[in-house]
Amino acid sequence: MRNDFLNVAGILLSGAALLALTGCGTLLSGSGPSTDDVIAQSTSPGVQRYEIVDINSSVLDILRHRGPDSFLTHFGDYRPSVEPKIGVGDTVAVTIWEAGAGGLFSAPLVSDRFSTGSKSSTIPDQIVGRDGSISVPYAGRIKVAGRTTQEVQGIVEHALAGKAIEPQVLINMPKSVSNSVTVTGEVVNGARVPLSVRGDRVMDVIATAGGIRAPVNETYVQLSRGQETVRVAMSRVSSDPKENIYLRPNDVLTLIRDPQTFIAYGATGRNAEIPFDAEGISLSQALAKAGGLMDFRSDPAGVFVFRFEPESVVRALAPGSTLVAHNRVTPVVYRLNLRDAASLFIAQGFRIQNRDLLYVSNAPITDAEKVMQIVSMISSPALTGLSACAYIKC
């Protein structure tokens, strides 16, 4: 019986040893790929899956020149808005003066020798029709759409010449819908804000709409003009005068709340989606927010940032990349080796972006420790049995 037990124990120990030798890779559970796996899996047979970029000073220079989206760059518009022009749907008021009484638009001379009668007449407010015209008595339909108030005044005066007594005309726009900006989103009062003759910048219009409701560092300003839409951080618009551009009629300004977060995963002290709590943070700050690297588990040479980059950035980082396609983003994995002391300076200059994934791989010794734990778990019953058998002298 003792020999049978020893044979069984030997089989268990042999199996445990074989499991240790093979690495039991399929049985081990981990938080993700190892450093070598991330590098090796960037390509599969004949296909490149993502770019691996080692973070260094050259990479930081390229990313600094990348720059965020900019109103000034896209619209190139840092001049005061042009003088408003009348458009379809605007409300127009016409007032006409004459040089003497008794004319088309002035009252007749009264008997009182000290009164000359009224010399002016105001035509009721009119909304510019779809034909772009308004009606003026004795002048007919006047085309006003696309013209300034001064231009319309001259046209009406010319049309009344010879009919009225030296007419003088004043054109006003009590309400203009064609010279306004639509403001919506995270503002106190979404509205159609009319633009002034002086010109209104982005911050002026936002203030007119009551200001923003969300924190500045979580708010983006999205400007749609024609077929182009650009989104810029509110903190940048408020701090950089060049981004606080003048708006144009029919612009659509949307304030969007988008909390800035990154995901920490792997051998860090905290695996979670973590908010920036600031306008922007560096990789070193992100590691600190994630609880740092775990002393007995993490691989300092395996700190990775997973991100999708635009075409222009990838062409600068990896000119020969086969993944780059026009108007498409490319998956890029940035790697930092914290075993190198100089990398601590590099980490301070590398900026984390919204929705980045920060991953720290396990150290190779961690997998070996897991193997030994499994071997111990399997062999422990056999060793216990042997000890008992030796004690009772079976």
Disulfide bonds with the S-S distance in Angstrom:
Cys389-Cys394 1.65
